[in-house]
Amino acid sequence: MAFESLSDRLSKALKNITGQGKLTESNMNDMLKEVRMSLLEADVNYGVVKNFIANIKEKAMGQEVLEAFNPGQQVVKIVRDELQELMGQEDAKIHFKPTGQTAVMMAGLQGTGKTTASGKIARFAKEKLKKKVLLAACDVVRPAAIDQLQTLGQSIGVEVFSLGTDHTALETAKAAHDYAQENGFDLVIYDTAGRLHVDEALMEELSEMKAFLQPDEILLTVDAMTGQDIVTVAKEFNDKLEITGLVVTKMDGDARGGGLLSVRSITNVPVLFVSSGEKMEDLEEFHPDRMAERILGMGDILTLMEQAQEKMDAEAAAKSAKRMMSGTFNFNDMMDQYEQMNKMGSIQNMLKMIPGLSGMAKQVDEEKVDADLKKNKAIIQSMTPYEREHPECLRASRKNRIAKGSGVKVADVNKIIAQLEQMKKMSKMLSGIGADGMGTPGMGMNPFGSMAKGGGLFGSSKHSGSKKQKTSKKKKKKK
């Protein structure tokens, strides 16, 4: 994930200084040296790093911080605020016209995920902003781009306008504009052609399109994996087109993230969206304050809650939580929980957004979690409807049949039965909290601790239960 290495190093540097009882120029310089090296290794622009360190030192060595009750925590806040300043003080959004048609022109080099980003923004505008969206296929250089956009449009229920490859990009843009006006579309997203590098032919085509469309937004798609090239590309496009915002793609890769931290302060162009996956829903609005906290390992609970509201079935979650609190939780409910967690995506990403649990993310074996999840679902699917509803009926003969049907051992069937019983016990302990739909095992009940080592909801763990606990159980038996 982008920023992973930077986040680890910054967290370590700031942890060292928060452990100091008093701020001195010596321990401040040690911390700033580590922060400087962390940013440079993350590929942040040298000039940006120099100003960043100078600002932190000036504010951190001020009298107000030095005399604070906990100066170390004050320094953490200063670093967090400066990170936000780098990325922008306010959230940047698409500016929609109060009435009529809003035009968004997409630009970017070939291979940055521009066409996919166009589809993701179309889905975002349709689902979250309730806009009537039209996608215009203006990349006539690459025939596959038109097919790709049509496939994406079909998957998200958004109409795609195309004249094929026999017409120029400008002719397609003009026809799409007229079609959108005639049919009452609120938003038109023009997917334009890209090149392997910035050249005159590309810029001439985009300039002509801009002159005709007078777009409300020109969004540049940049690849997080390219590092400092983000800044170079953004400057070149901005000089020619006056771009209004950036869409950063491939944030789920092993990018160091320095380009994203540099681009706003150098080009003054804000980031509107970040994309972290291939699915159409893998698009986030960019919030500088939340990203700053995420980089410092403070989590991002607001984004996690927004994703939960969007992806999870609130009614099913509330129903499941209510059943748990009443002690009637069964295998149908467990299956619902698995489905809900599937929708939320990576367990590691979820953990990183929960304050205090970001350090646990690395302990999670995603492959084992997925394998255990598939195994447990296969076991439940091999049960009859009556067995799922009444788990207490599961005796030896039924367990044997279920094990054979799901291709597992009887011991695996026993494990999932034990997990169900454990979840029932947990629900009784938490019954005083209330069933609000967020106390389900996928979220509020926090099974991540044991899950990190292969246990939790997805399978037993070799590490479950300490030696002391096992010893105490033996002593009780002897008594």
Disulfide bonds with the S-S distance in Angstrom:
none
